[in-house]
């Protein structure tokens, strides 16, 4: 256990090293450095490059981050997740208590890019961060109490924290009650086997086609067409596994005019034909 003496880092702050092997980086999400800091207005970190991801959980006060030409303010309960390979600067504003973790490995960078693309930001607001925050606290406290924990357990906590951040973009939080997107989603789910042209869908929710596409993408990060295809194929997979319906009948049930068009779409998106998918074991 080490105690930090950087400018602006107050008494009681701690950081912890963790040596990571190349093999473990290929297998797990791995912590290289983490800590629990109390900082005042003199605290400032400015870097051009560091080959890790950084997740920060603010407990009290606030952190000001300059990243990709934008300013972000993370307050109590908020989390920041960003790539330190991009030039960045962050400060306590004017005081902050926070947990932080440098990590890398496995597909962590791919998951980071997915999360930031879906969220549209590197900042995640409370209260949607509560589950992720618990994972980060537990992780740092394991180091603080010198617990002998497997690297796979550190990886699990980090991965859980990242996955819980996805819940900030769930349908329940993204779609206001009776919004045009929610109305469109309900209509799609109830009419998968029918004509779901953009013209018909936009008429159902009383928006122009171009406006519907904009609000749909804003809320769900899918176009209406992409969402329809996803729902149709998910329904088809269920029918293939749970019934003996002929593939031609399933195609009609989920809105495809011919068996061949259904088979082509299914194979392209899922990677195997409907017939092959039906034969694959579920377990």
N, C-alpha and C positions, 0 to 999 in steps of 0.2 A: 504494500500500500504506500503510495506517494502523496505528498502534499504539494500543492502548486503555489509558486511564488511569482507568477506573472503579474504585470501591472493591472490593477483593477480586479484581481481575483482575491476574494476575502478569506479570512480564516475559516477553517472548516471545510473548504473545498478539497476535493480529492480526485485523482485520476489513476487509471490502472492500465498497464500494458498487458497484451496477450500475444504470444508468439504463434504465428500461423504457418503451417507447412504448406507446400505447393499441393500436396495430395488433398489436404483438407479443404483448400480453396476450391478445388474441383468438385468436392462432394457437398460442402456445406456453405451456409452463410456464416462468415467468420468475423469476429470482433478483433480489431487490431489495437484499439484504444477506446476507453470510455471514461466517463466521469460524472460527478455531481458537483456543480459549481454554485457559488454565491458571488455575484459580481456587482461592482458599482460602475459609475459613468466612465471610469478610466479604462475599462475593459474594451479591447478592440482586437479582432483577428482579421487580418487581410492577407489573402493568398492568391497567387496566380494559378497554382496547380497542386493537387494532392490526389493520388490515385485511390480514392475511397469514396463511398457514399457517407453522408452525415445525416443522422436523424437527431432532432433536438426536441425535448419536451419541456415547455415552460411551466414551472410551478407557481412562481410569483413574479410580479413585475412584467417586463417585456423585453423582447429581443428585436432589434432592427436589422434586417438583412438586405443587403444590396446584391442582386444576382440577376444576370442576363439583362442588365439595364433597367431593372425594376426594383422598387422598394417594397418590402414586406414587413409588417409589424405583427409579431406573434406575442399574444398576451397569455395570461394564466389559463392553462388547460389546452392551449393551442400547440400544434406540432409543426416543425419544419422538416422537410426531406429534400435534400439536394445533392448534386454531384460536385464534389470538391475539385474535379478536373476542370471545371469552369471557374474563371476568376470570380472571387466573391469577397464580401466584407460584412462582418456582423459585430454589433456592439450591444451592450446593456443600455437600456433607455428608460430612466437613468440607473435602474437597479434590476437585477434578475436573479432568480434561483432557477436552475434548469439541469436536467439530465441530458447527456449527449453520448452518442455512440458512433465511432468510425467503423464501417464494416464494408466487406466486399465478398466475392466468391460466388460459386454456382451461377445461377441466372439472376443474381440480384440487380445487375444493371438493366437487364431486360424488364424486370418487374418494376423498377423505378421509372423507366420510360413509359411503361403502360400506365402506371398510377398518375404520373404528372400529366400525361395526355388526357386521361379520363377526368382528372380533377381540374385541369386547366390552370393549375397553380402548384407551387411547392409548399404552400401554406394550407394546413388543415385546422379547422376551427372546432373548439369545444362547443357542445358536449359530444360531438360525433367521434372524438378521439379517445373516449374513456377506456374502451377495451384495449386499444393499442398502447395507451399510456401505462396500463397495468403491466403489460409485457415488458416495456422498456424499464420501468422501475424495478421489476423483479430481476431483470438481466443485470443491471448495474449493481444492485444490492448483493447479488451472488459474488461479484468481485469484491465488494466492500467488506463482506464477512468472510472472505477467504474460503468460500465453499469449493470443494472439489467436484466440479461439474463437467460432464462430458461436453466436447465441442458440439455434438449433435443436439444437446439441450439448448445451448446458446443459439444454434441455428434455428431450432424450433420456435424459440421465443421471438427472434427477429422476424422469421417468416410469418408467424401469427400476427405480429404487430403490423406488418405490411398488408396482410390480407384483411385485417380489421379496418384499415384505412379505406379499402374498397367500399365498405358499407356506407361511407359518406355519400356515395353516388348511387345508392340503391333506389329502386322505383319509389319506395315509400317516402324517402326524403326528397327525391328529385321532382316529383310530380304533385303540384298542388291539387287539392280536390276539385274535380270537374274542370280541370284545365283542358285546353284543346288536345294536348298530347295524351292525357289520361283517357279522354273520350275516344281518341283514335285507337289507343292500345286496346281498350275494352271492345271496341267494334271489331278490330282485327281478330282478337281471341275468340269472339263469338261467331265469326263468319269466315273461318279459314278456308272452307271449301268453296267459297263464292268468289265472284269477281271483286278483286281488291285493287282496282286501278287507282292511281293517284287522284284522278278526277272524281271518282266516286267517294273516296275517303275524304277528300277535302270538302266535298259537298256535305258529308255527314257532320262535319265539325264546323261548317260555315266559315272556312278560310280559303283563300286562294291557294292553288297548288304550291306556288313558290313560297308563300308564307308558312304553310304547313311543313314543308321541308326544313325551313330555317328553325322553327320552334322545336321540331322533332329532333333535329341534330343537336340543338342547344341543350335539350333535356336528357337525351338518351345516347348521344354520340353515334347514332345510327340514322340513316335515311329511312323513310317509311318502307321502301322496297327491301332494304337490308333486314329490317325488323320482321317483315312479313316472311321472307325466306327463312330466317332463323326459326320463327314459330312453326312454320309448316314442316320443316325438317325435324324439329324436336317432336312434334306430334306424330310424324311418320315413324320415327324411331320407336316411339312408344307402341304404336300399332303393330309394327313389325315384330316386336318382342312379346307383346301381350295377347295377340290374336293370331288366328290362322287366315285372316283375310288375304285374298290374292293381291299381289302387288299392284295390279291394275286398279283394283277397288280402293286400295290405300291412296294411290295417286289421285283418284277422283275425290276422295274424302278430304285431302289436304289442299285441293285447289289446282292440281295440274291436269291439263286437258288430255294428255296422253301418257301412257306408261313410259314411253321412250323419253319424253321431256322430263318426267319425274326422275327416271333412272339417271339421266345425264346430270341433272342438278344435284341429286343426292351424291353421286359418285364424285363429282367435282368438289363439293364442300366437305364431305365426310371422309373421303379417301378410299372407300370400298363401295361396291354396288349394294342396293337394297337387299338382294338375295344373299350376298355374302354377309352383310351385317346381321341378317336374321339368323345365320348359322353360328355366328361368333358367341362364345360364352360370355355371360355378364360379369362373372366374378373375377 
